[in-house]
Amino acid sequence: MIRVEEIWLAVEPLDMRAGTETALGRVVRVFGAARPHHAYLFANRRANRMKVLVHDGIGVWLAARRLNQGKFVWPKDAAGTLALTHSQLEALVLGLPWQRIGEAGVITVL
């Protein structure tokens, strides 16, 4: 299993025809570098396809996911990049509203 310590989401869409080198170039351009044990997520304009690039410390892995129905919940009004937790990633890849997972879903005052 590949160890992932940090998960980063890029807001700008990526052309899903992009291969490993193009995705890696985008990671370096958007995030500054591809750090070991970090995962970088990109979606297409329609947000029904996603690519994940993971640097495992030795090389890079590129995975793709497509939803047959619906869309991934992808931020539209945010700028640049966002950090996600592992729980948020699990919700995101299922097409669930990941922003409600973790601290964002905590009710503190009634």
N, C-alpha and C positions, 0 to 999 in steps of 0.2 A: 504494500500500500504506500502511496506517496504521502509524505508528511506535508501538511499545509498549515502554516502558522498564522498567516495574514491573508485576508481576502479583500481584493480591491475591485470595484465596479467602475467602469468608464461610462460616462453619460452619453458621449457622442457615439453614433452608430458606426458599425464596422461592416464593410462589404463581406458577405459570407463566402464569397469566392476566395477570400484571402487565405493563403497557406501559412505555414509555420513562420517563415521568414518575414512575411508582411505583418503578421500579428505581432511578432517579436519587435519589429521596427515600430509599430504603433505603441506597444508597451513602453519602449524606451522613450519615445517622443512624449507620451502622455504622463507617464509615471516617473520619468527621469532615469530609470534603470529597471532591469528584471532581477529582482532579488531572490536568492535561494529560499525555497519553502514558502513562496508567495504565489497566490493564484490571482489572475487578472481576468475579469469577465467583460465581455462585449456582446451587444445585441445588434440585430439589423434594424432598419428604420421601422418596420412593422412590429418589432419586438416579439415575433413568433419563433425566432431562431436565436441561439446564443452560442458563443464560442468561449472556451476557458483555456487560457494558457497558464501552465504551471511550470515553474523552474524548480527542479528537484535537487539542485546543488551540483548536478553533473551535466544535465541537458535540459531540454524543454519538452513538454507534452502539450499537445493541442487536442482538445476534445470539443465536440459539437453536440448540441441538443436542439431538437425541434419539437414544438407543440403541435399536435394535430388539430386541436381546437383551442381557441382563445389566444391570449398573449401573456408574455412574461410581464410582471409588474415592474416597469422600468421607469426611473425618475425622468421627468421631462423638464421640470423647472430648475433642477439643481445644475450647478456648473462644475465642470471638471471631473472629479472622482469622488467616490464614497468608500468608506471602509465598512465591511460587513462582518458579522459574527458567523460562526459555523451554523448556528440555528437559523439565521436569516438566509444563508446560502441554501440550506435544505428546503426552506419554504419557497425561495425564489425559483429553484429548478423544477418545482412542482407547479409553478404558476400561481402560487398563493401570495397574498399581500404581506410580504416579508417585513415591511416597515413597522408592522404591529408586533413583531416578535422582539422580546428582550425589553430593554429600558423604555422603548417607545410605547410599549403596551401597558406600562405600569400605571395604575391609578393611585394617586397620592392624596388628593383632596376631593371631598364630596361637597 
